[in-house]
Amino acid sequence: MNIDKAIRQLATEQDNTMSYNYENYITNADDFNNINVDGDKSFTFTWADVQARATELDALPSREDLKASAKAKLIAGEPLTEEEAETIVL
């Protein structure tokens, strides 16, 4: 799962100056609740929010999948999605 990425996105959405750290991988609510947030700030999102965002991120196609799809469409002369087009290096 994309737990780290989900936390990073949610924290940035909350406050893009927020700084935090943790020692081990975050795998459960206890780990999440033990994240050290710098200053007098704290997360306004919950472990359930993190899990939901991670699930959304997991459902997105990988960059490799997008590149493969873009290549196949280019060969077939089909239009690309914006996400596929962004994988092309010119």
Residue frames relative to the residue before (quaternion, step in Angstrom):
aa qw qx qy qz dx dy dz
M 1.0000 0.0000 0.0000 0.0000 0.00 0.00 0.00
N 0.4761 -0.6711 0.5060 0.2586 3.52 -1.26 0.50
I 0.0530 0.8431 -0.5320 0.0577 3.59 0.86 0.96
D 0.6702 0.5016 -0.3097 0.4508 3.61 0.80 -0.96
K 0.6719 0.4915 -0.2936 0.4699 3.55 0.92 -0.92
A 0.6312 0.5329 -0.3293 0.4574 3.59 1.02 -0.79
I 0.6502 0.5016 -0.3154 0.4755 3.60 0.92 -0.88
R 0.6489 0.5269 -0.3119 0.4516 3.57 0.92 -0.93
Q 0.6745 0.4907 -0.2982 0.4640 3.60 0.89 -0.91
L 0.6830 0.4895 -0.2924 0.4565 3.57 0.86 -0.96
A 0.6483 0.5119 -0.3189 0.4648 3.57 0.98 -0.80
T 0.6559 0.5045 -0.3078 0.4697 3.58 0.98 -0.82
E 0.6365 0.5148 -0.3277 0.4715 3.59 1.01 -0.77
Q 0.6524 0.5086 -0.3100 0.4686 3.57 1.05 -0.76
D 0.7671 -0.1720 0.1898 0.5882 3.58 0.81 -1.05
N 0.2927 -0.8107 0.4773 0.1710 3.58 -0.25 1.22
T 0.6417 0.4824 -0.3480 0.4842 3.62 1.24 0.09
M 0.4358 0.7222 -0.4454 0.3002 3.57 1.30 -0.03
S 0.1014 -0.7781 0.6187 0.0378 3.53 -0.99 0.89
Y 0.0675 0.7914 -0.6007 0.0904 3.56 -0.95 0.90
N 0.0717 -0.7924 0.6031 0.0574 3.55 -1.25 0.30
Y 0.0421 -0.7664 0.6407 0.0208 3.49 -1.32 0.46
E 0.5065 -0.7076 0.4265 0.2466 3.52 -1.14 0.67
N 0.7991 0.2001 -0.0824 0.5609 3.59 1.00 -0.78
Y 0.6808 -0.4359 0.3669 0.4604 3.53 -1.31 -0.02
I 0.3729 -0.6962 0.5690 0.2292 3.54 -1.13 0.73
T 0.0478 0.8325 -0.5473 0.0719 3.57 -0.50 1.18
N 0.8032 0.1257 -0.0646 0.5788 3.59 1.22 -0.24
A 0.7330 -0.4350 0.2952 0.4316 3.56 -1.33 0.13
D 0.6284 0.5334 -0.3499 0.4452 3.61 0.99 -0.73
D 0.6366 0.5115 -0.3246 0.4772 3.59 0.96 -0.84
F 0.6560 0.5191 -0.3073 0.4536 3.57 0.92 -0.93
N 0.6926 0.4844 -0.2778 0.4567 3.58 0.91 -0.90
N 0.6764 0.4805 -0.2899 0.4770 3.60 1.24 -0.31
I 0.3998 0.6921 -0.4971 0.3377 3.60 1.24 0.25
N 0.3281 -0.7416 0.5572 0.1783 3.56 -0.94 0.95
V 0.1275 -0.7757 0.6164 0.0451 3.56 -0.59 1.20
D 0.4342 -0.7318 0.4688 0.2371 3.56 -0.76 1.08
G 0.7981 0.2863 -0.2313 0.4771 3.53 -1.24 0.58
D 0.6940 -0.4539 0.3505 0.4354 3.52 -1.17 -0.57
K 0.4615 0.6907 -0.4306 0.3529 3.57 1.23 0.43
S 0.0478 -0.7639 0.6409 0.0584 3.53 -1.32 0.29
F 0.5905 -0.5652 0.4344 0.3784 3.54 -1.23 0.42
T 0.2600 -0.7436 0.5913 0.1727 3.56 -1.10 0.72
F 0.6288 0.4938 -0.3368 0.4973 3.58 1.28 0.05
T 0.4215 -0.7256 0.5057 0.2003 3.54 -1.23 0.57
W 0.6895 -0.4324 0.3725 0.4458 3.53 -1.35 0.07
A 0.6265 0.5332 -0.3376 0.4574 3.60 1.02 -0.76
D 0.6221 0.5262 -0.3344 0.4735 3.60 1.07 -0.73
V 0.6412 0.5221 -0.3148 0.4660 3.57 1.00 -0.87
Q 0.6670 0.5000 -0.3050 0.4605 3.58 0.88 -0.91
A 0.6476 0.5180 -0.3215 0.4571 3.58 0.97 -0.85
R 0.6663 0.4861 -0.3060 0.4755 3.60 0.91 -0.87
A 0.6382 0.5255 -0.3310 0.4549 3.60 0.96 -0.81
T 0.6314 0.5236 -0.3271 0.4693 3.59 1.02 -0.76
E 0.6339 0.5181 -0.3228 0.4748 3.59 1.01 -0.81
L 0.6702 0.4983 -0.2950 0.4642 3.58 0.92 -0.90
D 0.6423 0.5296 -0.3225 0.4505 3.57 1.01 -0.78
A 0.6615 0.5251 -0.3029 0.4416 3.59 1.13 -0.65
L 0.5680 0.5972 -0.3868 0.4137 3.60 1.22 -0.33
P 0.5069 -0.6375 0.4689 0.3418 3.59 -1.03 0.68
S 0.5029 -0.6465 0.4794 0.3152 3.57 -1.08 0.70
R 0.6575 -0.4971 0.3861 0.4142 3.56 -1.27 0.34
E 0.6357 0.5302 -0.3279 0.4551 3.59 1.01 -0.79
D 0.6442 0.5112 -0.3199 0.4704 3.59 1.01 -0.81
L 0.6515 0.5123 -0.3122 0.4643 3.58 0.99 -0.84
K 0.6446 0.5176 -0.3221 0.4613 3.59 0.98 -0.82
A 0.6588 0.5039 -0.3106 0.4644 3.58 0.94 -0.87
S 0.6531 0.5071 -0.3072 0.4711 3.57 0.98 -0.83
A 0.6397 0.5237 -0.3194 0.4632 3.58 0.99 -0.85
K 0.6517 0.5158 -0.3177 0.4565 3.59 0.91 -0.88
A 0.6646 0.5039 -0.3066 0.4586 3.57 0.89 -0.93
K 0.6688 0.4935 -0.3036 0.4657 3.58 0.96 -0.82
L 0.6314 0.5265 -0.3387 0.4577 3.59 0.99 -0.77
I 0.6508 0.5123 -0.3092 0.4675 3.57 0.94 -0.87
A 0.7226 0.4244 -0.2350 0.4924 3.58 1.03 -0.85
G 0.4691 -0.6970 0.4333 0.3261 3.60 1.26 -0.11
E 0.4598 0.6778 -0.4456 0.3613 3.58 1.18 0.51
P 0.5585 -0.6079 0.4355 0.3590 3.61 -1.15 0.53
L 0.3865 -0.7204 0.5343 0.2146 3.56 -1.16 0.70
T 0.4736 -0.5955 0.5460 0.3506 3.53 -1.27 0.35
E 0.6607 -0.4931 0.3674 0.4305 3.58 -1.22 0.29
E 0.6484 0.5283 -0.3178 0.4467 3.59 0.97 -0.86
E 0.6511 0.5001 -0.3144 0.4766 3.57 1.02 -0.79
A 0.6504 0.5259 -0.3164 0.4476 3.57 0.95 -0.89
E 0.6474 0.5375 -0.3230 0.4333 3.60 1.01 -0.71
T 0.6275 0.5397 -0.3450 0.4428 3.61 1.19 -0.30
I 0.5953 0.5887 -0.3561 0.4150 3.57 1.25 -0.30
V 0.2199 -0.7535 0.6083 0.1180 3.54 -0.92 0.98
L 0.1836 -0.7996 0.5649 0.0879 3.55 -0.71 1.08
